[in-house]
Amino acid sequence: MAKMQFSIFIAVAFIVFSASTNAKTASPPAPMLPPTPAPAPAPHHVNLTELLSVAGPFHTFLDYLLSSGVIETFQSQANNTEEGVTIFVPKDDAFKAQKNPPLSNLTKDQLKQLLLSHALPHYYSLSEFKNLSQSGPVSTFAGGQYPLKFTDVSGTVRIETLWTRTKVSSSVFSTDPVAVYQVNRVLLPEAIFGTDVPPMPAPAPAPVNMNVSD
């Protein structure tokens, strides 16, 4: 009987010792890590083709952009939220009225440069043209040889080249990084059409009143 009690005592002591040893050597639980934050949503990019196809009568300009591949240049810049893009879009009537000089005589490269000269590689809101008008001619996407000159008088923004004088007639879309403004004339760069600008036609004479009173 004494031997049995001694054996039970030894077994219990061994179990207690083993449990104590395992408790000391067990690894502490791993610290709880904070949940991984969800990735930031991708920035929304304005689809210029869709915008120009529905925003106004810009089908001629859009057709030129698509056929020349310039739309890809503008779209890439529109997706660049660091700088953005500002595009001056002539409405369809502006192309119909462009008779002298005719655009049909342009080479593919000249037409591409003409289209590129209708955009600035930076986003400008309408309020920023006041300061822009004081900086002199501004280089366009076509480069420094295809500049645009801006004036801002009482909020009316006018654009000039040697051949063209027009104004921003409406804001089609203006949310950083994309600005699209409507203009009433095609912007004709000096680098393509030269400096020999034909004189402006004289205004029509006022009608003569043939009624003679007594």
C-alpha positions as CSV (number, residue, x, y, z in Angstrom):
1,M,0.0,0.0,0.0
2,A,2.8,2.4,0.9
3,K,4.5,1.6,-2.5
4,M,1.3,2.4,-4.4
5,Q,0.9,5.7,-2.6
6,F,4.5,6.6,-3.3
7,S,4.0,5.8,-7.0
8,I,0.9,8.0,-7.2
9,F,2.9,10.8,-5.5
10,I,5.7,10.4,-8.0
11,A,3.3,10.5,-10.9
12,V,1.5,13.6,-9.7
13,A,4.7,15.4,-9.1
14,F,5.9,14.5,-12.5
15,I,2.7,15.9,-14.1
16,V,2.9,19.1,-12.1
17,F,6.6,19.5,-13.0
18,S,5.9,18.9,-16.7
19,A,3.0,21.4,-16.7
20,S,5.2,24.0,-15.0
21,T,8.0,23.5,-17.5
22,N,5.7,23.8,-20.5
23,A,4.2,27.0,-19.1
24,K,7.6,28.5,-18.8
25,T,8.8,27.5,-22.3
26,A,5.5,28.3,-24.2
27,S,5.9,31.2,-26.6
28,P,3.9,34.3,-25.8
29,P,1.0,35.0,-28.1
30,A,1.8,37.0,-31.1
31,P,0.7,40.7,-30.8
32,M,-2.4,41.7,-32.6
33,L,-1.6,43.6,-35.8
34,P,-3.9,46.4,-36.9
35,P,-6.0,45.6,-40.0
36,T,-4.4,46.5,-43.3
37,P,-6.1,49.7,-44.6
38,A,-8.0,49.4,-47.8
39,P,-6.2,50.7,-50.9
40,A,-7.1,54.3,-52.0
41,P,-9.6,54.3,-54.9
42,A,-8.1,55.1,-58.3
43,P,-8.5,58.7,-59.3
44,H,-11.4,59.4,-61.7
45,H,-10.2,60.3,-65.2
46,V,-12.3,62.4,-67.5
47,N,-12.9,60.6,-70.8
48,L,-12.3,63.4,-73.3
49,T,-13.8,61.5,-76.3
50,E,-17.0,61.0,-74.4
51,L,-17.0,64.6,-73.1
52,L,-16.5,66.2,-76.5
53,S,-19.0,63.9,-78.2
54,V,-21.9,65.0,-75.9
55,A,-20.9,68.4,-74.5
56,G,-21.5,70.5,-77.6
57,P,-21.2,70.9,-81.4
58,F,-17.6,69.8,-81.4
59,H,-17.8,66.9,-83.9
60,T,-15.3,68.3,-86.4
61,F,-12.7,69.0,-83.8
62,L,-13.2,65.6,-82.3
63,D,-12.9,63.9,-85.6
64,Y,-9.6,65.6,-86.3
65,L,-8.3,64.6,-82.8
66,L,-9.3,61.0,-83.4
67,S,-7.9,60.7,-86.9
68,S,-4.6,62.4,-86.0
69,G,-4.1,60.5,-82.7
70,V,-3.8,63.8,-80.8
71,I,-6.7,62.7,-78.6
72,E,-4.3,60.2,-77.0
73,T,-1.8,62.9,-76.2
74,F,-4.6,65.1,-74.6
75,Q,-6.0,62.1,-72.7
76,S,-2.6,61.1,-71.3
77,Q,-2.2,64.6,-70.0
78,A,-5.7,64.7,-68.6
79,N,-4.8,61.6,-66.6
80,N,-1.7,63.3,-65.3
81,T,-3.2,64.9,-62.2
82,E,0.0,66.7,-61.4
83,E,-0.3,69.2,-64.3
84,G,-3.6,68.6,-66.1
85,V,-4.6,70.0,-69.4
86,T,-6.6,73.0,-70.8
87,I,-8.2,72.6,-74.2
88,F,-9.7,75.3,-76.4
89,V,-12.4,73.7,-78.6
90,P,-13.7,75.4,-81.7
91,K,-17.3,74.6,-82.4
92,D,-18.4,73.1,-85.7
93,D,-19.4,76.5,-87.1
94,A,-15.9,77.8,-86.6
95,F,-14.5,75.1,-89.0
96,K,-17.3,75.8,-91.6
97,A,-16.4,79.5,-91.5
98,Q,-12.7,78.9,-91.9
99,K,-12.3,79.6,-95.6
100,N,-9.1,81.7,-95.8
101,P,-6.7,80.1,-95.3
102,P,-8.3,76.7,-95.9
103,L,-7.4,73.9,-93.6
104,S,-7.7,71.3,-96.4
105,N,-4.3,72.3,-97.7
106,L,-2.5,71.3,-94.5
107,T,-0.2,68.3,-94.4
108,K,-0.9,65.6,-91.7
109,D,2.0,67.0,-89.6
110,Q,0.7,70.6,-89.9
111,L,-2.8,69.5,-89.0
112,K,-1.4,67.7,-85.9
113,Q,0.5,70.8,-84.8
114,L,-2.6,72.9,-85.4
115,L,-4.6,70.7,-83.1
116,L,-1.8,70.6,-80.5
117,S,-1.7,74.4,-80.5
118,H,-5.3,74.4,-79.1
119,A,-4.2,73.1,-75.7
120,L,-2.0,74.0,-72.8
121,P,-0.1,71.3,-70.8
122,H,-1.5,72.6,-67.5
123,Y,-4.9,73.1,-65.9
124,Y,-6.2,76.7,-65.8
125,S,-9.5,77.8,-64.3
126,L,-11.1,80.9,-65.8
127,S,-10.0,82.9,-62.8
128,E,-6.3,82.1,-63.5
129,F,-6.3,83.7,-67.0
130,K,-6.0,87.1,-65.3
131,N,-2.5,86.3,-64.2
132,L,-1.8,84.3,-67.3
133,S,-2.5,87.4,-69.4
134,Q,0.3,89.2,-67.7
135,S,2.9,86.6,-68.5
136,G,3.1,87.2,-72.2
137,P,2.6,84.5,-74.9
138,V,2.1,81.0,-73.5
139,S,3.6,77.9,-75.1
140,T,1.1,75.3,-76.1
141,F,1.3,71.5,-76.6
142,A,2.8,72.2,-80.0
143,G,5.8,74.0,-78.4
144,G,7.2,77.5,-78.0
145,Q,6.8,78.3,-81.7
146,Y,3.0,77.9,-81.4
147,P,2.1,80.3,-78.5
148,L,-1.2,81.8,-77.5
149,K,-1.6,85.3,-76.1
150,F,-4.3,85.9,-73.5
151,T,-6.1,89.0,-72.3
152,D,-8.6,89.2,-69.5
153,V,-10.9,92.2,-69.4
154,S,-13.6,92.2,-66.7
155,G,-13.7,88.4,-66.8
156,T,-13.9,88.1,-70.6
157,V,-10.9,85.9,-71.8
158,R,-9.7,86.6,-75.3
159,I,-7.1,84.5,-77.2
160,E,-4.9,85.8,-79.9
161,T,-2.5,84.6,-82.5
162,L,-1.2,86.6,-85.4
163,W,-4.1,85.2,-87.5
164,T,-6.8,84.8,-85.0
165,R,-8.6,86.8,-82.4
166,T,-11.4,85.2,-80.5
167,K,-12.8,84.8,-77.0
168,V,-13.7,82.0,-74.6
169,S,-17.4,81.8,-75.2
170,S,-18.3,79.2,-72.6
171,S,-16.8,76.8,-70.1
172,V,-17.6,73.3,-71.2
173,F,-15.9,71.5,-68.3
174,S,-13.5,72.9,-65.6
175,T,-12.6,70.6,-62.8
176,D,-8.9,70.1,-61.9
177,P,-7.1,68.6,-63.7
178,V,-9.2,69.1,-66.9
179,A,-10.5,72.3,-68.4
180,V,-12.3,72.5,-71.7
181,Y,-13.4,75.9,-73.1
182,Q,-15.4,76.7,-76.2
183,V,-14.0,79.2,-78.7
184,N,-15.7,80.7,-81.7
185,R,-12.8,80.5,-84.2
186,V,-10.1,78.0,-85.2
187,L,-6.7,79.1,-83.7
188,L,-4.3,79.6,-86.6
189,P,-0.6,79.5,-85.6
190,E,1.9,81.8,-87.3
191,A,4.4,78.9,-87.5
192,I,2.1,77.2,-90.0
193,F,0.5,80.1,-91.9
194,G,3.4,82.6,-91.8
195,T,3.3,86.3,-91.2
196,D,1.7,87.5,-94.4
197,V,-1.8,88.0,-92.9
198,P,-4.3,89.3,-95.4
199,P,-5.9,92.6,-94.4
200,M,-9.3,92.4,-92.7
201,P,-12.1,93.2,-95.1
202,A,-13.5,96.7,-94.8
203,P,-16.8,96.9,-93.0
204,A,-19.9,97.3,-95.2
205,P,-21.0,100.9,-95.6
206,A,-24.0,102.0,-93.7
207,P,-27.2,102.0,-95.7
208,V,-28.1,105.4,-97.2
209,N,-31.5,106.8,-96.3
210,M,-33.1,107.7,-99.6
211,N,-36.3,109.1,-98.1
212,V,-36.4,112.9,-98.6
213,S,-38.7,114.8,-96.4
214,D,-40.3,118.0,-97.6
